[in-house]
Amino acid sequence: MRLQKFIILDRDGVINFDSPEYIKSPEEWEPIPDSIKAIKTLTDNDFNIIVITNQSAINRGLMSYETFTRINMKMLDMVTRAGGSIHAILYCPHTPDETSTTRKPLPGMFLEAASRFNFDLKTTYAIGDSPRDIEAAKLAQCVPIAVRTGNGKKIEEYNKYKVKIFDDLNCAVEFITTK
């Protein structure tokens, strides 16, 4: 029996370009060059990809659940057309002011994914572009990896966790799949 492999990816700033005004429509969602290719490479290497993303624009009233779904459908369509697959998308709609155990930097979504899909977080890579992604991955006991896209420069400036940092998702995936 083949052991299942899982990997956790943040969305905004890792798969697609981020915006300080939030990604609020499918038209605003644009993939970072080679990120879709990286997801296909992970799929080709038998990884189950879990996207874990904070989406406070929902509770801020800047975007509806229906629009959030349409954004994700655009991403999933592009990934599927490229030959890749995303196993699941978990999101937290809470703002930083709301009480939440799932909003990163807390590990709630990571723990939920591991429980729901029965995998070991200690052997799971988690790729993020912001310090809160790395903190959540560390709290969940994942193997954190940072990318310089999105907010990645903040991780590089204050790399208190001493994580590996790559230029983008594609470079991080090359590292993971050639180990």
Secondary structure as GFF3:
##gff-version 3
##sequence-region A 1 179
A	DSSP	beta_strand	5	9	.	.	.	ID=ss1
A	DSSP	alpha_helix	35	44	.	.	.	ID=ss2
A	DSSP	beta_strand	47	54	.	.	.	ID=ss3
A	DSSP	alpha_helix	65	81	.	.	.	ID=ss4
A	DSSP	beta_strand	88	92	.	.	.	ID=ss5
A	DSSP	alpha_helix	108	117	.	.	.	ID=ss6
A	DSSP	three_ten_helix	121	123	.	.	.	ID=ss7
A	DSSP	beta_strand	125	128	.	.	.	ID=ss8
A	DSSP	alpha_helix	131	139	.	.	.	ID=ss9
A	DSSP	beta_strand	143	147	.	.	.	ID=ss10
A	DSSP	alpha_helix	152	157	.	.	.	ID=ss11
A	DSSP	beta_strand	164	166	.	.	.	ID=ss12
A	DSSP	alpha_helix	169	177	.	.	.	ID=ss13
###
